[in-house]
């Protein structure tokens, strides 16, 4: 079944600085390794095939929650780290963006030669995934990215992305090998794009009649057009708005972050003393690691972990980001040595936050939260892709840029 999300996926402005991509790669690597330690390699591939989880992973690392750039940023920043440890982790990422997308088959062939995997089968699946998304899904989006993640057992997840330069929007396609019965019969676990645009999806099972009558279909107004936008709808605007976030879930995270509930959970005492900004980040990252699929239908919420490179919902708190990365890396390394208290603490933090959410139903005021964080990070050295925040200047400049590039769409969606 397609777990489709509907994200505006705008082509955001701004070059990603090295300080940001380095940290994004480190955080993503630590999250992936934590998932492997707790749930196995197959679960990593399952999660990467879920567009909601994938977007949440990008958001906790500082990307705009609905940005098309999440795809290349997350997989590009983590690919080198994962591939350097492919033998240890049992995962390998082929492909990339632009020219690198077309190198995926050759990369898979070389990887298969080293590992003994069935290279012919992997290359066939990689090529078919690209052809389905470029040809069978006729939606006006030209593919410019292909990422193919494979385990040492031959299981794979394919992620491709297309661009419509006229609308400045992107669409992303997810597949996962255990769910692919046929490449022409519902192969996707998710198609993420903009609602309202007709898609002739010949790989959808409901398009069997269309596949059988292609000549007739091209001569008629197609009544067998398939809308990929089945499922959850996310905002097509730049600002994070209350409707994009489960306020009760975020409220529970904030209650934990400010120490209001830590004393009620004896097994969280080792987290006592961690600052509220880092604890907030850890609570949301622990959910990305330990949460079930139902927890990711509001990926915008995860942008409150450390903020966003575009200053939305607020600038990135580099200190909290670094502390989160260090905590995760220590958790992973200690677990390898048999000391898993930090790892268990993260799992308990997620469980405890859910208990607060269920018992007390707190609700976050995200506009007040974003404003307060902007004020704090203007004082304490927040960062955006433009560099260190300049009090009274950065916010005004970014607000002007955002209104010029996204203002009309924000007006429509508000």
C-alpha positions as a LaTeX table, in Angstrom:
\begin{tabular}{lrrr}
\hline
Residue & $x$ (\AA) & $y$ (\AA) & $z$ (\AA) \\
\hline
Unk1 & 0.00 & 0.00 & 0.00 \\
Unk2 & 1.31 & 3.44 & $-0.88$ \\
Unk3 & 2.09 & 5.49 & 2.20 \\
Unk4 & 1.80 & 8.69 & 0.23 \\
Unk5 & 2.44 & 12.08 & 1.64 \\
Unk6 & 1.65 & 15.33 & $-0.11$ \\
Unk7 & 4.40 & 17.86 & 0.31 \\
Unk8 & 4.79 & 21.03 & $-1.74$ \\
Unk9 & 8.50 & 20.11 & $-2.11$ \\
Unk10 & 9.62 & 23.60 & $-3.16$ \\
Unk11 & 13.09 & 24.08 & $-4.64$ \\
Unk12 & 14.51 & 26.16 & $-1.79$ \\
Unk13 & 17.20 & 28.76 & $-2.18$ \\
Unk14 & 20.51 & 28.73 & $-0.33$ \\
Unk15 & 23.75 & 26.80 & $-0.70$ \\
Unk16 & 24.42 & 24.33 & 2.11 \\
Unk17 & 27.55 & 25.37 & 4.05 \\
Unk18 & 30.14 & 22.79 & 5.02 \\
Unk19 & 29.56 & 23.21 & 8.76 \\
Unk20 & 25.94 & 22.19 & 8.15 \\
Unk21 & 26.46 & 19.22 & 5.81 \\
Unk22 & 29.18 & 17.80 & 8.06 \\
Unk23 & 26.85 & 17.86 & 11.05 \\
Unk24 & 23.90 & 16.57 & 9.06 \\
Unk25 & 25.99 & 13.62 & 7.91 \\
Unk26 & 27.17 & 12.87 & 11.45 \\
Unk27 & 23.67 & 13.06 & 12.93 \\
Unk28 & 22.13 & 10.95 & 10.15 \\
Unk29 & 24.90 & 8.36 & 10.45 \\
Unk30 & 24.37 & 8.11 & 14.22 \\
Unk31 & 20.59 & 7.78 & 13.80 \\
Unk32 & 21.00 & 5.05 & 11.16 \\
Unk33 & 23.53 & 3.16 & 13.26 \\
Unk34 & 21.23 & 3.43 & 16.31 \\
Unk35 & 18.36 & 1.96 & 14.29 \\
Unk36 & 20.65 & $-0.89$ & 13.15 \\
Unk37 & 21.72 & $-1.61$ & 16.73 \\
Unk38 & 18.15 & $-1.62$ & 18.03 \\
Unk39 & 16.13 & $-2.99$ & 15.11 \\
Unk40 & 18.44 & $-4.23$ & 12.35 \\
Unk41 & 19.46 & $-3.26$ & 8.79 \\
Unk42 & 16.13 & $-4.20$ & 7.28 \\
Unk43 & 14.39 & $-1.65$ & 9.50 \\
Unk44 & 16.66 & 1.10 & 8.20 \\
Unk45 & 15.59 & 0.26 & 4.64 \\
Unk46 & 11.94 & 0.12 & 5.71 \\
Unk47 & 12.17 & 3.57 & 7.27 \\
Unk48 & 14.03 & 5.09 & 4.33 \\
Unk49 & 11.19 & 3.85 & 2.11 \\
Unk50 & 8.68 & 5.78 & 4.25 \\
Unk51 & 8.49 & 9.36 & 2.92 \\
Unk52 & 7.22 & 10.71 & 6.24 \\
Unk53 & 10.08 & 9.20 & 8.26 \\
Unk54 & 12.59 & 10.33 & 5.64 \\
Unk55 & 11.33 & 13.91 & 5.84 \\
Unk56 & 11.42 & 13.79 & 9.65 \\
Unk57 & 15.06 & 12.64 & 9.53 \\
Unk58 & 15.92 & 15.65 & 7.39 \\
Unk59 & 13.99 & 17.98 & 9.70 \\
Unk60 & 15.76 & 16.89 & 12.93 \\
Unk61 & 19.06 & 17.54 & 11.16 \\
Unk62 & 18.09 & 21.11 & 10.20 \\
Unk63 & 16.48 & 20.95 & 6.76 \\
Unk64 & 13.16 & 22.64 & 5.94 \\
Unk65 & 10.53 & 19.97 & 6.58 \\
Unk66 & 8.92 & 20.17 & 3.12 \\
Unk67 & 11.99 & 20.96 & 1.06 \\
Unk68 & 12.98 & 18.97 & $-2.02$ \\
Unk69 & 16.57 & 19.47 & $-0.87$ \\
Unk70 & 16.10 & 16.94 & 1.94 \\
Unk71 & 16.72 & 14.09 & $-0.51$ \\
Unk72 & 20.15 & 15.11 & $-1.75$ \\
Unk73 & 21.18 & 16.73 & 1.55 \\
Unk74 & 20.47 & 13.73 & 3.78 \\
Unk75 & 21.66 & 10.99 & 1.43 \\
Unk76 & 24.53 & 13.06 & 0.04 \\
Unk77 & 25.88 & 13.96 & 3.48 \\
Unk78 & 25.60 & 10.43 & 4.86 \\
Unk79 & 26.57 & 8.39 & 1.77 \\
Unk80 & 30.33 & 8.80 & 2.17 \\
Unk81 & 30.17 & 7.94 & 5.87 \\
Unk82 & 27.98 & 4.86 & 5.36 \\
Unk83 & 29.90 & 3.58 & 2.34 \\
Unk84 & 33.23 & 3.90 & 4.15 \\
Unk85 & 31.79 & 1.49 & 6.74 \\
Unk86 & 29.76 & $-0.68$ & 4.35 \\
Unk87 & 31.38 & $-3.91$ & 5.53 \\
Unk88 & 30.73 & $-3.03$ & 9.20 \\
Unk89 & 27.20 & $-1.63$ & 8.85 \\
Unk90 & 26.01 & $-3.92$ & 6.05 \\
Unk91 & 24.60 & $-1.03$ & 4.00 \\
Unk92 & 25.77 & 0.66 & 0.80 \\
Unk93 & 24.35 & 3.73 & $-1.00$ \\
Unk94 & 24.70 & 3.97 & $-4.79$ \\
Unk95 & 23.78 & 6.85 & $-7.07$ \\
Unk96 & 23.22 & 10.46 & $-6.16$ \\
Unk97 & 22.19 & 13.71 & $-7.83$ \\
Unk98 & 22.81 & 14.81 & $-11.41$ \\
Unk99 & 25.56 & 12.81 & $-13.12$ \\
Unk100 & 25.94 & 10.61 & $-10.04$ \\
Unk101 & 22.37 & 9.35 & $-10.48$ \\
Unk102 & 23.34 & 7.58 & $-13.70$ \\
Unk103 & 26.37 & 5.96 & $-12.10$ \\
Unk104 & 24.26 & 3.85 & $-9.74$ \\
Unk105 & 24.30 & 0.66 & $-11.91$ \\
Unk106 & 28.10 & 0.71 & $-12.29$ \\
Unk107 & 28.53 & 1.39 & $-8.58$ \\
Unk108 & 26.24 & $-1.53$ & $-7.75$ \\
Unk109 & 28.20 & $-3.80$ & $-10.09$ \\
Unk110 & 31.48 & $-2.95$ & $-8.34$ \\
Unk111 & 29.89 & $-3.34$ & $-4.90$ \\
Unk112 & 28.43 & $-6.72$ & $-5.87$ \\
Unk113 & 31.83 & $-7.92$ & $-7.12$ \\
Unk114 & 33.30 & $-7.08$ & $-3.68$ \\
Unk115 & 30.51 & $-8.58$ & $-1.60$ \\
Unk116 & 29.23 & $-11.54$ & $-3.62$ \\
Unk117 & 25.74 & $-10.06$ & $-4.03$ \\
Unk118 & 23.73 & $-10.77$ & $-7.18$ \\
Unk119 & 24.83 & $-7.73$ & $-9.17$ \\
Unk120 & 22.68 & $-8.59$ & $-12.17$ \\
Unk121 & 19.50 & $-8.62$ & $-10.09$ \\
Unk122 & 20.40 & $-5.39$ & $-8.28$ \\
Unk123 & 21.23 & $-3.55$ & $-11.51$ \\
Unk124 & 17.99 & $-4.77$ & $-13.10$ \\
Unk125 & 15.98 & $-3.50$ & $-10.11$ \\
Unk126 & 17.84 & $-0.19$ & $-10.12$ \\
Unk127 & 17.21 & 0.35 & $-13.84$ \\
Unk128 & 13.55 & $-0.69$ & $-13.62$ \\
Unk129 & 12.94 & 1.63 & $-10.67$ \\
Unk130 & 14.34 & 4.55 & $-12.66$ \\
Unk131 & 12.35 & 3.66 & $-15.78$ \\
Unk132 & 9.10 & 3.26 & $-13.88$ \\
Unk133 & 9.50 & 6.64 & $-12.17$ \\
Unk134 & 10.63 & 8.39 & $-15.34$ \\
Unk135 & 8.33 & 6.72 & $-17.87$ \\
Unk136 & 5.46 & 4.78 & $-16.30$ \\
Unk137 & 4.63 & 7.62 & $-13.92$ \\
Unk138 & 3.85 & 10.34 & $-16.43$ \\
Unk139 & 3.60 & 13.44 & $-14.29$ \\
Unk140 & 5.80 & 16.02 & $-16.04$ \\
Unk141 & 8.70 & 15.62 & $-13.61$ \\
Unk142 & 12.13 & 14.81 & $-15.09$ \\
Unk143 & 14.30 & 12.62 & $-12.90$ \\
Unk144 & 17.54 & 14.17 & $-11.69$ \\
Unk145 & 18.26 & 12.01 & $-8.64$ \\
Unk146 & 18.46 & 8.29 & $-8.00$ \\
Unk147 & 19.64 & 6.78 & $-4.73$ \\
Unk148 & 19.73 & 3.01 & $-4.31$ \\
Unk149 & 20.43 & 1.72 & $-0.80$ \\
Unk150 & 21.26 & $-1.98$ & $-0.54$ \\
Unk151 & 22.01 & $-4.29$ & 2.40 \\
Unk152 & 24.59 & $-7.06$ & 2.45 \\
Unk153 & 21.65 & $-9.47$ & 2.21 \\
Unk154 & 20.43 & $-8.00$ & $-1.09$ \\
Unk155 & 17.43 & $-6.10$ & 0.28 \\
Unk156 & 17.12 & $-2.60$ & $-1.16$ \\
Unk157 & 15.29 & 0.71 & $-1.03$ \\
Unk158 & 15.15 & 2.97 & $-4.07$ \\
Unk159 & 14.60 & 6.72 & $-3.85$ \\
Unk160 & 14.32 & 8.81 & $-7.00$ \\
Unk161 & 13.35 & 12.43 & $-7.46$ \\
Unk162 & 12.06 & 14.45 & $-10.39$ \\
Unk163 & 11.84 & 18.17 & $-11.01$ \\
Unk164 & 9.31 & 20.41 & $-12.73$ \\
Unk165 & 11.33 & 23.53 & $-13.50$ \\
Unk166 & 8.25 & 25.51 & $-14.55$ \\
Unk167 & 6.53 & 25.21 & $-11.18$ \\
Unk168 & 9.79 & 25.06 & $-9.17$ \\
Unk169 & 8.52 & 21.90 & $-7.50$ \\
Unk170 & 9.90 & 18.40 & $-7.06$ \\
Unk171 & 8.40 & 14.95 & $-6.59$ \\
Unk172 & 10.02 & 11.99 & $-4.83$ \\
Unk173 & 9.36 & 8.27 & $-5.31$ \\
Unk174 & 10.13 & 5.50 & $-2.79$ \\
Unk175 & 10.34 & 1.72 & $-3.33$ \\
Unk176 & 11.31 & $-1.13$ & $-1.00$ \\
Unk177 & 12.22 & $-4.54$ & $-2.42$ \\
Unk178 & 10.09 & $-6.72$ & $-0.05$ \\
Unk179 & 6.95 & $-4.88$ & $-1.16$ \\
Unk180 & 7.72 & $-4.91$ & $-4.91$ \\
Unk181 & 5.69 & $-7.79$ & $-6.34$ \\
Unk182 & 5.90 & $-6.30$ & $-9.81$ \\
Unk183 & 7.40 & $-3.07$ & $-11.14$ \\
Unk184 & 4.12 & $-2.40$ & $-12.97$ \\
Unk185 & 1.78 & $-3.19$ & $-10.10$ \\
Unk186 & 2.00 & $-0.79$ & $-7.15$ \\
Unk187 & 5.79 & $-0.92$ & $-6.66$ \\
Unk188 & 5.92 & 2.30 & $-4.61$ \\
Unk189 & 5.85 & 2.62 & $-0.85$ \\
Unk190 & 5.43 & 6.36 & $-1.28$ \\
Unk191 & 5.13 & 9.12 & $-3.87$ \\
Unk192 & 5.66 & 12.56 & $-2.42$ \\
Unk193 & 4.61 & 15.63 & $-4.36$ \\
Unk194 & 2.06 & 18.36 & $-4.77$ \\
Unk195 & $-1.65$ & 17.64 & $-4.56$ \\
Unk196 & $-3.91$ & 18.72 & $-7.36$ \\
Unk197 & $-1.76$ & 17.80 & $-10.34$ \\
Unk198 & $-2.99$ & 14.89 & $-12.48$ \\
Unk199 & $-0.60$ & 11.96 & $-12.73$ \\
Unk200 & $-0.87$ & 9.20 & $-15.28$ \\
Unk201 & 0.63 & 6.50 & $-13.05$ \\
Unk202 & 0.82 & 3.38 & $-15.21$ \\
Unk203 & 2.57 & 1.53 & $-12.37$ \\
Unk204 & $-0.50$ & 1.85 & $-10.15$ \\
Unk205 & $-2.60$ & $-1.32$ & $-9.88$ \\
Unk206 & $-5.72$ & 0.74 & $-10.63$ \\
Unk207 & $-4.26$ & 1.59 & $-14.04$ \\
Unk208 & $-4.43$ & $-1.96$ & $-15.40$ \\
Unk209 & $-7.07$ & $-0.88$ & $-17.88$ \\
Unk210 & $-4.93$ & 2.04 & $-18.93$ \\
Unk211 & $-1.94$ & $-0.22$ & $-19.57$ \\
Unk212 & $-4.13$ & $-2.53$ & $-21.63$ \\
Unk213 & $-5.53$ & 0.30 & $-23.76$ \\
Unk214 & $-2.64$ & 2.72 & $-24.20$ \\
Unk215 & $-3.52$ & 3.67 & $-27.79$ \\
Unk216 & $-7.10$ & 4.38 & $-26.88$ \\
Unk217 & $-5.97$ & 6.31 & $-23.82$ \\
Unk218 & $-3.79$ & 8.67 & $-25.83$ \\
Unk219 & $-6.77$ & 9.55 & $-28.02$ \\
Unk220 & $-9.16$ & 10.36 & $-25.21$ \\
Unk221 & $-9.37$ & 12.62 & $-22.22$ \\
Unk222 & $-7.91$ & 10.16 & $-19.74$ \\
Unk223 & $-10.44$ & 9.22 & $-17.11$ \\
Unk224 & $-7.95$ & 6.72 & $-15.71$ \\
Unk225 & $-5.63$ & 9.37 & $-14.38$ \\
Unk226 & $-4.23$ & 8.32 & $-11.05$ \\
Unk227 & $-3.65$ & 10.85 & $-8.29$ \\
Unk228 & $-0.56$ & 9.89 & $-6.32$ \\
Unk229 & $-1.66$ & 12.15 & $-3.49$ \\
Unk230 & $-3.34$ & 9.49 & $-1.40$ \\
Unk231 & $-2.96$ & 9.90 & 2.31 \\
Unk232 & $-1.49$ & 12.70 & 4.40 \\
Unk233 & $-1.30$ & 16.28 & 3.23 \\
Unk234 & 1.50 & 18.57 & 4.39 \\
Unk235 & 1.61 & 22.33 & 4.01 \\
Unk236 & 2.84 & 23.88 & 0.78 \\
Unk237 & 4.32 & 26.94 & 2.47 \\
Unk238 & 7.64 & 28.00 & 3.91 \\
Unk239 & 6.64 & 28.86 & 7.46 \\
Unk240 & 5.85 & 26.08 & 9.92 \\
Unk241 & 2.20 & 26.66 & 10.79 \\
Unk242 & 0.08 & 25.22 & 13.63 \\
Unk243 & $-1.79$ & 23.00 & 11.20 \\
Unk244 & 1.49 & 21.31 & 10.18 \\
Unk245 & 2.26 & 20.08 & 13.70 \\
Unk246 & 0.66 & 17.74 & 16.21 \\
Unk247 & 0.65 & 20.33 & 19.01 \\
Unk248 & 0.00 & 17.74 & 21.71 \\
Unk249 & 3.06 & 15.71 & 20.74 \\
Unk250 & 5.26 & 18.81 & 20.59 \\
Unk251 & 3.85 & 20.03 & 23.90 \\
Unk252 & 4.95 & 16.80 & 25.58 \\
Unk253 & 8.46 & 17.22 & 24.15 \\
Unk254 & 8.65 & 20.77 & 25.54 \\
Unk255 & 7.43 & 19.63 & 28.96 \\
Unk256 & 10.22 & 17.04 & 29.06 \\
Unk257 & 12.79 & 19.50 & 27.73 \\
Unk258 & 12.18 & 22.03 & 30.48 \\
Unk259 & 12.53 & 19.44 & 33.21 \\
Unk260 & 8.89 & 19.56 & 34.22 \\
Unk261 & 8.57 & 15.78 & 33.95 \\
Unk262 & 12.09 & 14.36 & 34.32 \\
Unk263 & 11.70 & 13.97 & 38.10 \\
Unk264 & 8.68 & 11.73 & 37.52 \\
Unk265 & 10.76 & 9.15 & 35.64 \\
Unk266 & 13.47 & 7.57 & 37.75 \\
Unk267 & 15.15 & 5.88 & 34.80 \\
Unk268 & 15.73 & 9.28 & 33.13 \\
Unk269 & 17.88 & 10.62 & 35.95 \\
Unk270 & 21.04 & 10.25 & 33.87 \\
Unk271 & 19.60 & 12.92 & 31.54 \\
Unk272 & 19.15 & 15.35 & 34.41 \\
Unk273 & 21.43 & 18.32 & 33.90 \\
Unk274 & 21.21 & 18.20 & 30.12 \\
Unk275 & 20.14 & 21.65 & 28.95 \\
Unk276 & 16.56 & 22.17 & 27.74 \\
Unk277 & 17.59 & 22.89 & 24.13 \\
Unk278 & 19.59 & 19.65 & 23.91 \\
Unk279 & 16.94 & 17.65 & 25.75 \\
Unk280 & 14.31 & 18.90 & 23.30 \\
Unk281 & 16.52 & 17.82 & 20.42 \\
Unk282 & 17.24 & 14.42 & 22.01 \\
Unk283 & 13.53 & 13.80 & 22.62 \\
Unk284 & 12.72 & 14.36 & 18.95 \\
Unk285 & 15.75 & 12.40 & 17.71 \\
Unk286 & 14.85 & 9.50 & 20.03 \\
Unk287 & 11.42 & 9.47 & 18.38 \\
Unk288 & 13.03 & 9.23 & 14.94 \\
Unk289 & 15.01 & 6.23 & 16.20 \\
Unk290 & 12.33 & 4.48 & 18.27 \\
Unk291 & 8.95 & 5.81 & 17.10 \\
Unk292 & 6.58 & 3.66 & 15.06 \\
Unk293 & 5.35 & 4.71 & 11.63 \\
Unk294 & 2.26 & 6.44 & 13.03 \\
Unk295 & 4.48 & 9.06 & 14.72 \\
Unk296 & 5.72 & 10.67 & 11.51 \\
Unk297 & 2.60 & 12.08 & 9.92 \\
Unk298 & 3.67 & 15.61 & 10.96 \\
Unk299 & 7.36 & 15.86 & 9.97 \\
Unk300 & 7.24 & 19.64 & 10.50 \\
Unk301 & 7.28 & 18.95 & 14.26 \\
Unk302 & 10.80 & 17.57 & 13.99 \\
Unk303 & 12.10 & 20.89 & 12.69 \\
Unk304 & 11.86 & 22.13 & 16.29 \\
Unk305 & 14.71 & 19.78 & 17.28 \\
Unk306 & 17.53 & 22.20 & 16.44 \\
Unk307 & 15.87 & 24.64 & 14.02 \\
Unk308 & 16.33 & 25.05 & 10.28 \\
Unk309 & 19.01 & 26.31 & 7.94 \\
Unk310 & 16.47 & 28.73 & 6.44 \\
Unk311 & 15.61 & 30.15 & 9.86 \\
Unk312 & 12.31 & 28.27 & 9.86 \\
Unk313 & 10.95 & 27.73 & 12.43 \\
Unk314 & 14.05 & 29.36 & 13.94 \\
Unk315 & 17.82 & 29.42 & 13.31 \\
Unk316 & 19.90 & 26.33 & 13.99 \\
Unk317 & 21.16 & 25.96 & 17.55 \\
Unk318 & 24.64 & 24.65 & 16.77 \\
Unk319 & 25.48 & 23.98 & 20.41 \\
Unk320 & 22.39 & 21.79 & 20.86 \\
Unk321 & 23.07 & 20.08 & 17.53 \\
Unk322 & 26.66 & 19.29 & 18.52 \\
Unk323 & 25.61 & 18.01 & 21.94 \\
Unk324 & 22.96 & 15.80 & 20.34 \\
Unk325 & 25.48 & 14.35 & 17.88 \\
Unk326 & 27.98 & 13.71 & 20.69 \\
Unk327 & 25.33 & 12.04 & 22.84 \\
Unk328 & 24.23 & 9.77 & 19.99 \\
Unk329 & 27.78 & 8.86 & 18.98 \\
Unk330 & 28.69 & 8.04 & 22.59 \\
Unk331 & 25.52 & 5.95 & 22.87 \\
Unk332 & 26.44 & 3.97 & 19.75 \\
Unk333 & 30.08 & 3.45 & 20.74 \\
Unk334 & 29.27 & 2.44 & 24.32 \\
Unk335 & 26.66 & $-0.04$ & 23.08 \\
Unk336 & 29.34 & $-1.76$ & 21.00 \\
Unk337 & 31.31 & $-2.30$ & 24.21 \\
Unk338 & 28.32 & $-3.67$ & 26.05 \\
Unk339 & 27.49 & $-0.49$ & 27.96 \\
Unk340 & 24.03 & 0.36 & 26.71 \\
Unk341 & 22.73 & 2.72 & 29.41 \\
Unk342 & 22.82 & 5.77 & 27.13 \\
Unk343 & 21.08 & 3.85 & 24.38 \\
Unk344 & 18.42 & 2.65 & 26.80 \\
Unk345 & 18.00 & 6.20 & 28.13 \\
Unk346 & 17.09 & 7.43 & 24.65 \\
Unk347 & 14.47 & 4.70 & 24.32 \\
Unk348 & 13.11 & 5.56 & 27.78 \\
Unk349 & 13.03 & 9.24 & 26.85 \\
Unk350 & 10.77 & 8.45 & 23.89 \\
Unk351 & 8.50 & 6.27 & 26.05 \\
Unk352 & 8.34 & 8.86 & 28.82 \\
Unk353 & 7.48 & 11.66 & 26.38 \\
Unk354 & 4.62 & 9.55 & 25.01 \\
Unk355 & 3.35 & 8.97 & 28.56 \\
Unk356 & 3.32 & 12.72 & 29.24 \\
Unk357 & 1.52 & 13.25 & 25.94 \\
Unk358 & $-1.16$ & 10.69 & 26.81 \\
Unk359 & $-1.60$ & 11.66 & 30.47 \\
Unk360 & $-1.49$ & 15.44 & 30.37 \\
Unk361 & $-2.32$ & 16.44 & 26.78 \\
Unk362 & $-0.10$ & 19.56 & 26.75 \\
Unk363 & $-0.29$ & 21.72 & 23.63 \\
Unk364 & 2.55 & 23.77 & 22.21 \\
Unk365 & 2.16 & 27.35 & 21.00 \\
Unk366 & 4.51 & 27.08 & 18.04 \\
Unk367 & 4.35 & 30.77 & 17.10 \\
Unk368 & 5.41 & 31.78 & 20.62 \\
Unk369 & 8.02 & 29.00 & 20.65 \\
Unk370 & 9.54 & 30.04 & 17.31 \\
Unk371 & 9.61 & 33.71 & 18.37 \\
Unk372 & 11.26 & 32.90 & 21.71 \\
Unk373 & 13.85 & 30.69 & 20.01 \\
Unk374 & 14.63 & 33.39 & 17.46 \\
Unk375 & 15.21 & 35.87 & 20.30 \\
Unk376 & 17.40 & 33.42 & 22.22 \\
Unk377 & 19.46 & 32.43 & 19.20 \\
Unk378 & 20.02 & 36.04 & 18.18 \\
Unk379 & 21.70 & 36.42 & 21.58 \\
Unk380 & 23.40 & 33.01 & 21.73 \\
Unk381 & 24.83 & 32.64 & 18.24 \\
Unk382 & 22.28 & 30.81 & 16.13 \\
Unk383 & 23.13 & 30.00 & 12.51 \\
Unk384 & 21.40 & 29.87 & 9.14 \\
Unk385 & 22.83 & 28.98 & 5.74 \\
Unk386 & 23.85 & 32.66 & 5.56 \\
Unk387 & 26.13 & 32.25 & 8.58 \\
Unk388 & 25.93 & 33.41 & 12.16 \\
Unk389 & 22.72 & 35.28 & 12.97 \\
Unk390 & 23.14 & 39.07 & 13.07 \\
Unk391 & 20.63 & 40.52 & 15.56 \\
Unk392 & 17.99 & 42.62 & 13.84 \\
Unk393 & 19.40 & 41.91 & 10.36 \\
Unk394 & 19.28 & 38.17 & 9.53 \\
Unk395 & 15.62 & 37.76 & 10.42 \\
Unk396 & 14.60 & 40.76 & 8.30 \\
Unk397 & 16.68 & 39.66 & 5.29 \\
Unk398 & 15.41 & 36.08 & 5.43 \\
Unk399 & 11.85 & 37.27 & 5.88 \\
Unk400 & 12.16 & 39.39 & 2.74 \\
Unk401 & 13.68 & 36.52 & 0.75 \\
Unk402 & 11.00 & 34.13 & 1.92 \\
Unk403 & 8.16 & 36.50 & 1.07 \\
Unk404 & 9.56 & 37.15 & $-2.42$ \\
Unk405 & 10.06 & 33.45 & $-3.18$ \\
Unk406 & 7.17 & 31.84 & $-1.28$ \\
Unk407 & 4.85 & 34.64 & $-0.23$ \\
Unk408 & 2.09 & 34.02 & $-2.78$ \\
Unk409 & 1.90 & 30.33 & $-1.95$ \\
Unk410 & 1.93 & 31.06 & 1.78 \\
Unk411 & $-1.05$ & 33.38 & 1.29 \\
Unk412 & $-2.98$ & 30.69 & $-0.55$ \\
Unk413 & $-2.34$ & 28.04 & 2.02 \\
Unk414 & $-2.98$ & 30.09 & 5.14 \\
\hline
\end{tabular}
